[in-house]
Amino acid sequence: MLRSLFTGISGLTNHQTKLDVIGNNIANVNTTGYKTGRAIFQDMMTQTLSGASSSQGTMGGTNARQVGLGVQLATIDNLHTQGALQSTGVMTDLGIQGDGFFVLNQNGRQLFSRDGSFGLDNVGMLVEPATGLRVQGWTAVNGVVDTTQPIGDLTIPVAARMNARASTTATLMGNLDERAAVGDTYNNNFLVYDSLGESHSVTITYTKTAPNNWDWLASGTGIVAAGLVNQGQLTFNASGALAAATGSLSITLVNGAATPLNVAPDFAQLTQLANANTVTLFGQDGYAPGTLTSFNISNSGQINGVFDNGIVQALGQVALARFTNPGGLMKEGSNQWVESANSGVSQIGTASTGARGSIAAGALEMSNVNLAQEFSDMIITQRGFQANSRVITTSDEMLQELMNLKR
């Protein structure tokens, strides 16, 4: 029997497999996060008719004579190149720009995906709606995300309530006019909050007492000046920067909140320059109770809740995984991957760290299939299949001629 028959058969079989890979790529051209497959061939074993020989005296060396026995499939690679990001406007849709993978929980088993078409279920968990698998990350505690803890299911508490926080500091900034005469005053009004979330108005009156020196006096309901409580002095240097400040702020409450409400005024950002009086509240750390009204997800994967009291607080952090060899991951179906012996173990962390890439909220990663390349490969594969079939038919004709020798 002719070896070429079996060589041709190997060509047909493996070109059919390559066409299967190409067909699968084209079928998934619109699959979110799909990664192109690529079939690679290598020659099969060869039969050595004679080995190579070295030169001997006046005779030169000879090369080996070998006959190949066909082709075999070397590997089917998955090309983890970046797919284009398509904006969707859906806040829970997440696209990865980089090498990371989302981590999903399947009854305690970790799966990995580039498909970020997520949503919220009936209890507010961030899930993959098509499968119900839960997105993994870290849940914030009182607005703080601890990424040193194990990852777990992420919940976005729709309509969650935020307790009030009593003010402890108030930072003031701006300028006191150096041109003011001794005895001139300037008033600054702002609000602070008690432990029940009720606001209290504070008025601070600044009175110039000497060059580079101002007294301040706080007034309002429950505010009584005594000693260095609710009043003090500000001293500026020759450059107009604050050199020293004294005094504290304390408000006596009668509404049932924790009393007194002690707030530390921070005057460090005040200046005394030849310019208009502009002292205002830069910020204070108290707030009224609030209800979650919306949320957003940053490029680092942090989920931030927006409350109707004006506070933005972290609710959680989406985890991303990376692998030393993402090409070694095994397909699980439904746009999911699992670790293999050659992928390396998952290295889980946050986006924008450790080469995991960044997250684009309101966008999805499209397939990285290049249709022009796939159609070109399809033509080449078809011609390869056709040529191998000709090898078989030609071998058959040669066998037929051999059979005809008997006649």
C-alpha positions as CSV (number, residue, x, y, z in Angstrom):
1,M,0.0,0.0,0.0
2,L,1.2,3.5,-0.7
3,R,2.2,5.7,2.3
4,S,0.7,8.7,0.5
5,L,-2.8,7.3,1.1
6,F,-2.4,7.6,4.8
7,T,-0.5,10.9,4.5
8,G,-3.5,12.3,2.6
9,I,-5.9,11.0,5.1
10,S,-4.0,12.8,7.9
11,G,-4.2,16.0,5.9
12,L,-7.9,15.6,5.4
13,T,-8.5,14.9,9.1
14,N,-6.5,17.8,10.4
15,H,-7.7,20.3,7.9
16,Q,-11.2,19.4,8.9
17,T,-10.3,20.1,12.5
18,K,-8.8,23.4,11.5
19,L,-12.1,24.3,9.6
20,D,-14.0,23.4,12.8
21,V,-11.9,25.9,14.8
22,I,-12.4,28.6,12.1
23,G,-16.2,27.9,12.0
24,N,-16.3,28.2,15.8
25,N,-14.5,31.5,15.6
26,I,-16.9,32.9,13.0
27,A,-19.9,31.6,15.0
28,N,-18.7,33.5,18.0
29,V,-17.9,36.7,16.2
30,N,-20.5,38.6,18.4
31,T,-19.9,36.7,21.6
32,T,-19.0,39.0,24.4
33,G,-15.4,38.6,25.6
34,Y,-14.7,35.6,23.2
35,K,-11.1,34.8,22.4
36,T,-10.1,33.5,19.0
37,G,-8.9,29.9,18.6
38,R,-6.1,29.0,16.3
39,A,-5.2,25.5,15.0
40,I,-1.4,24.9,14.5
41,F,-0.1,21.9,12.5
42,Q,3.2,20.0,12.7
43,D,4.6,17.2,10.7
44,M,4.1,13.6,11.9
45,M,6.9,11.1,12.3
46,T,9.2,10.4,9.4
47,Q,10.5,7.1,8.1
48,T,14.3,7.1,7.7
49,L,15.4,5.2,4.6
50,S,19.1,5.9,5.3
51,G,21.0,8.0,7.8
52,A,23.4,10.8,7.3
53,S,27.1,10.1,6.9
54,S,30.2,12.3,7.4
55,S,32.9,12.8,4.9
56,Q,35.5,10.0,4.5
57,G,38.8,10.8,2.8
58,T,38.0,11.9,-0.7
59,M,34.3,11.3,-0.3
60,G,31.9,13.9,0.9
61,G,29.2,13.4,3.5
62,T,25.7,12.5,2.6
63,N,22.4,13.6,4.0
64,A,19.8,11.4,5.5
65,R,16.9,10.2,3.4
66,Q,13.6,10.4,5.2
67,V,10.0,10.2,4.1
68,G,7.3,12.1,6.0
69,L,4.2,10.2,7.2
70,G,1.7,13.1,7.3
71,V,0.6,16.0,9.4
72,Q,-0.8,16.2,12.9
73,L,-2.5,18.8,15.1
74,A,0.2,20.5,17.3
75,T,-2.1,22.7,19.4
76,I,-5.3,24.8,19.4
77,D,-4.3,28.1,20.9
78,N,-6.6,30.6,22.4
79,L,-5.4,34.1,21.5
80,H,-6.0,36.4,24.5
81,T,-5.5,39.7,22.6
82,Q,-7.6,42.7,23.6
83,G,-11.1,43.0,22.2
84,A,-12.7,46.4,21.4
85,L,-14.8,47.9,24.2
86,Q,-18.4,48.7,23.2
87,S,-20.3,51.3,25.3
88,T,-23.6,50.1,26.6
89,G,-24.6,52.7,29.1
90,V,-25.6,50.0,31.6
91,M,-23.7,50.7,34.9
92,T,-23.4,47.0,35.8
93,D,-21.8,46.1,32.4
94,L,-18.0,45.9,33.0
95,G,-15.3,45.6,30.4
96,I,-11.6,44.8,31.1
97,Q,-8.9,46.8,29.3
98,G,-5.9,44.6,30.0
99,D,-5.1,41.0,31.0
100,G,-7.4,40.4,33.9
101,F,-10.4,38.1,34.4
102,F,-13.6,38.5,36.5
103,V,-13.9,35.9,39.2
104,L,-17.2,34.0,39.5
105,N,-18.5,31.7,42.2
106,Q,-20.1,28.4,41.3
107,N,-21.0,26.7,44.6
108,G,-17.6,27.3,46.0
109,R,-15.7,26.7,42.7
110,Q,-14.0,29.6,41.0
111,L,-14.6,30.3,37.4
112,F,-13.1,33.1,35.3
113,S,-14.6,35.2,32.6
114,R,-14.0,38.2,30.3
115,D,-17.7,38.6,29.9
116,G,-18.8,41.5,32.2
117,S,-22.5,41.6,31.3
118,F,-23.5,41.6,35.0
119,G,-26.7,42.6,36.8
120,L,-28.4,42.6,40.2
121,D,-30.6,39.7,41.4
122,N,-33.6,39.9,43.6
123,V,-31.5,40.4,46.8
124,G,-29.1,42.9,45.3
125,M,-26.2,40.5,44.6
126,L,-24.0,41.3,41.6
127,V,-24.4,38.2,39.3
128,E,-24.0,37.0,35.8
129,P,-27.7,36.9,34.8
130,A,-27.3,34.2,32.2
131,T,-26.0,31.6,34.7
132,G,-26.7,33.1,38.1
133,L,-23.0,32.9,39.0
134,R,-22.1,35.5,41.6
135,V,-19.3,38.0,41.0
136,Q,-16.6,37.9,43.5
137,G,-14.8,40.8,45.3
138,W,-14.6,42.5,48.7
139,T,-17.6,44.0,50.6
140,A,-16.9,47.3,52.3
141,V,-17.4,47.7,56.1
142,N,-18.5,51.2,57.0
143,G,-17.1,52.5,53.7
144,V,-13.7,50.8,54.0
145,V,-12.6,48.0,51.7
146,D,-10.1,45.5,53.1
147,T,-8.5,43.7,50.1
148,T,-6.3,41.6,52.4
149,Q,-9.4,39.5,53.3
150,P,-10.7,36.6,51.3
151,I,-13.0,37.5,48.3
152,G,-16.7,36.8,48.5
153,D,-20.1,37.5,46.9
154,L,-20.8,41.2,46.2
155,T,-24.0,42.8,47.3
156,I,-25.2,46.3,46.4
157,P,-27.8,47.2,49.1
158,V,-30.4,49.0,47.0
159,A,-32.2,51.7,49.2
160,A,-29.8,51.0,52.1
161,R,-29.8,53.5,54.9
162,M,-26.7,55.3,56.2
163,N,-26.7,56.4,59.9
164,A,-25.9,59.9,60.8
165,R,-22.4,60.9,61.9
166,A,-21.5,63.6,64.4
167,S,-19.0,66.2,63.3
168,T,-15.6,66.1,65.0
169,T,-13.6,68.5,62.8
170,A,-14.3,71.6,60.7
171,T,-11.7,72.8,58.3
172,L,-11.7,76.5,57.4
173,M,-9.9,78.1,54.5
174,G,-9.6,81.5,52.9
175,N,-8.1,84.8,53.7
176,L,-8.4,87.5,56.4
177,D,-7.7,90.9,55.0
178,E,-4.4,92.3,56.3
179,R,-5.6,95.8,55.4
180,A,-8.4,95.7,58.0
181,A,-8.1,98.2,60.8
182,V,-7.9,97.1,64.4
183,G,-11.5,96.4,65.6
184,D,-12.8,95.4,62.1
185,T,-14.8,92.1,62.1
186,Y,-15.7,89.4,59.5
187,N,-18.3,86.7,60.0
188,N,-18.2,83.1,58.7
189,N,-21.3,80.8,58.9
190,F,-21.4,77.0,58.5
191,L,-23.3,73.9,59.6
192,V,-22.2,70.9,61.8
193,Y,-24.1,67.8,62.6
194,D,-24.9,66.0,65.9
195,S,-25.1,62.2,66.5
196,L,-28.8,62.2,65.4
197,G,-28.0,63.9,62.1
198,E,-29.5,67.3,63.0
199,S,-27.6,70.3,61.7
200,H,-26.5,73.2,63.9
201,S,-25.5,76.6,62.6
202,V,-22.3,78.1,63.8
203,T,-21.2,81.6,63.2
204,I,-17.5,82.6,63.8
205,T,-16.7,86.3,64.1
206,Y,-13.1,87.3,63.4
207,T,-12.0,90.5,65.0
208,K,-8.6,92.1,64.3
209,T,-6.9,93.0,67.5
210,A,-3.4,93.9,66.3
211,P,-1.2,93.5,63.2
212,N,-1.0,89.8,62.4
213,N,-3.4,89.0,65.2
214,W,-7.2,88.1,65.2
215,D,-9.6,86.9,67.8
216,W,-12.3,84.5,66.9
217,L,-15.6,84.0,68.7
218,A,-18.3,81.3,68.0
219,S,-22.0,82.0,68.4
220,G,-25.2,80.1,67.9
221,T,-27.8,78.0,69.8
222,G,-26.1,76.1,72.6
223,I,-22.7,77.9,72.1
224,V,-21.3,79.7,75.2
225,A,-17.8,81.2,75.2
226,A,-15.8,80.5,78.3
227,G,-12.0,80.6,78.6
228,L,-10.6,78.9,75.4
229,V,-13.9,77.2,74.6
230,N,-15.8,78.7,71.6
231,Q,-13.2,81.5,71.3
232,G,-9.5,81.9,70.7
233,Q,-6.7,83.7,68.9
234,L,-5.1,83.5,65.5
235,T,-1.5,84.6,64.9
236,F,0.0,85.0,61.4
237,N,3.6,85.4,60.5
238,A,5.2,88.1,58.2
239,S,4.4,86.0,55.1
240,G,0.7,85.8,55.9
241,A,0.7,82.1,56.9
242,L,-0.9,81.0,60.2
243,A,1.7,80.7,62.9
244,A,-0.5,79.7,65.9
245,A,-4.2,79.1,66.7
246,T,-5.9,78.5,70.1
247,G,-9.5,77.6,71.1
248,S,-12.0,74.8,70.7
249,L,-15.7,74.6,69.7
250,S,-18.3,72.9,71.9
251,I,-22.1,73.0,71.5
252,T,-24.5,72.0,74.3
253,L,-27.5,70.1,72.8
254,V,-30.9,69.5,74.2
255,N,-32.5,67.4,71.4
256,G,-31.5,64.0,72.8
257,A,-28.2,63.8,70.8
258,A,-24.9,63.1,72.5
259,T,-23.9,66.3,74.2
260,P,-21.8,68.3,74.2
261,L,-20.9,68.3,70.5
262,N,-17.2,68.9,70.4
263,V,-15.8,70.0,67.0
264,A,-12.1,70.8,66.5
265,P,-11.8,73.8,64.3
266,D,-8.8,73.6,61.8
267,F,-7.5,77.1,60.9
268,A,-4.3,75.8,59.3
269,Q,-5.3,76.8,55.8
270,L,-6.1,80.5,56.7
271,T,-3.9,83.3,55.4
272,Q,-3.7,87.0,56.2
273,L,-2.8,88.8,53.0
274,A,-3.7,92.1,51.5
275,N,-6.8,90.8,49.8
276,A,-10.5,90.5,50.5
277,N,-11.9,88.5,53.4
278,T,-12.9,85.0,52.0
279,V,-12.9,82.7,55.0
280,T,-15.3,79.8,54.4
281,L,-15.9,76.2,55.4
282,F,-13.7,73.8,53.4
283,G,-15.2,70.7,54.9
284,Q,-16.4,68.9,58.0
285,D,-16.8,65.2,58.7
286,G,-20.4,65.0,59.9
287,Y,-23.5,64.3,58.0
288,A,-27.2,63.6,58.2
289,P,-28.7,60.1,57.7
290,G,-29.1,59.1,54.1
291,T,-30.6,56.6,51.7
292,L,-28.7,55.0,48.8
293,T,-30.0,56.5,45.5
294,S,-27.5,55.3,43.0
295,F,-24.0,53.7,42.6
296,N,-21.1,53.8,40.2
297,I,-18.0,51.6,39.5
298,S,-14.6,53.2,39.1
299,N,-11.8,52.1,36.8
300,S,-10.2,50.3,39.8
301,G,-13.4,48.3,40.2
302,Q,-14.5,50.1,43.4
303,I,-18.3,50.2,43.8
304,N,-19.3,53.7,45.2
305,G,-22.7,54.3,46.6
306,V,-24.3,57.8,46.3
307,F,-26.6,58.7,49.2
308,D,-29.2,61.5,49.2
309,N,-27.3,63.2,52.0
310,G,-24.5,64.0,49.6
311,I,-22.1,61.4,50.9
312,V,-20.4,59.0,48.5
313,Q,-19.2,55.9,50.2
314,A,-17.5,52.7,49.1
315,L,-19.8,49.7,49.0
316,G,-17.3,47.1,47.7
317,Q,-14.6,46.2,45.2
318,V,-14.7,43.9,42.2
319,A,-11.8,41.4,42.1
320,L,-9.8,40.6,39.1
321,A,-7.5,37.6,38.5
322,R,-4.5,37.2,36.2
323,F,-2.5,34.2,35.2
324,T,1.1,33.6,34.2
325,N,-0.1,31.8,31.1
326,P,-3.7,32.7,30.2
327,G,-3.3,30.6,27.0
328,G,-3.3,27.6,29.3
329,L,-6.8,28.1,30.7
330,M,-9.4,25.6,29.8
331,K,-12.8,26.6,28.3
332,E,-15.8,25.7,30.4
333,G,-18.5,27.0,28.1
334,S,-20.8,30.0,28.7
335,N,-17.8,32.4,28.3
336,Q,-16.1,30.9,31.3
337,W,-12.6,29.5,31.9
338,V,-11.0,27.3,34.6
339,E,-7.4,26.9,35.7
340,S,-5.3,24.1,34.2
341,A,-1.9,22.6,35.1
342,N,-0.3,25.0,32.5
343,S,-2.1,28.2,33.3
344,G,-0.6,28.8,36.7
345,V,-2.7,29.6,39.7
346,S,-4.9,32.6,39.8
347,Q,-3.4,35.8,41.2
348,I,-6.4,37.7,42.6
349,G,-6.2,41.4,43.3
350,T,-7.7,44.7,42.3
351,A,-7.9,46.3,38.9
352,S,-5.1,48.7,37.8
353,T,-2.6,46.7,39.9
354,G,-0.4,43.8,39.1
355,A,-0.9,43.9,35.3
356,R,-4.6,43.0,35.7
357,G,-5.8,45.9,33.6
358,S,-8.5,48.5,34.3
359,I,-12.3,48.2,34.4
360,A,-14.6,50.3,32.1
361,A,-18.0,50.6,33.6
362,G,-20.9,50.8,31.2
363,A,-19.0,48.9,28.5
364,L,-18.5,45.3,27.3
365,E,-15.5,43.7,25.6
366,M,-16.3,42.5,22.1
367,S,-15.0,39.3,20.5
368,N,-11.4,39.6,19.2
369,V,-12.3,37.5,16.1
370,N,-10.9,39.1,12.9
371,L,-13.4,38.1,10.2
372,A,-11.0,39.0,7.3
373,Q,-8.4,36.7,8.8
374,E,-10.9,33.9,9.4
375,F,-12.2,34.0,5.8
376,S,-8.7,34.0,4.5
377,D,-7.8,31.0,6.7
378,M,-11.0,29.3,5.5
379,I,-9.9,29.6,1.9
380,I,-6.4,28.3,2.7
381,T,-7.9,25.4,4.7
382,Q,-10.3,24.5,1.9
383,R,-7.5,24.4,-0.6
384,G,-5.4,22.3,1.8
385,F,-8.2,19.9,2.2
386,Q,-8.8,19.8,-1.6
387,A,-5.1,19.2,-2.3
388,N,-4.9,16.3,0.2
389,S,-8.0,14.7,-1.4
390,R,-6.1,14.9,-4.7
391,V,-3.2,13.0,-3.1
392,I,-5.6,10.2,-2.2
393,T,-7.2,10.0,-5.6
394,T,-3.8,10.1,-7.3
395,S,-2.6,7.3,-5.0
396,D,-5.7,5.3,-5.9
397,E,-5.0,5.8,-9.6
398,M,-1.4,4.5,-9.1
399,L,-2.8,1.5,-7.3
400,Q,-5.2,0.9,-10.2
401,E,-2.3,1.0,-12.6
402,L,-0.6,-1.6,-10.5
403,M,-3.6,-3.8,-10.5
404,N,-3.8,-3.5,-14.3
405,L,-0.3,-5.1,-14.6
406,K,-2.0,-8.5,-14.1
407,R,-4.0,-8.2,-17.3
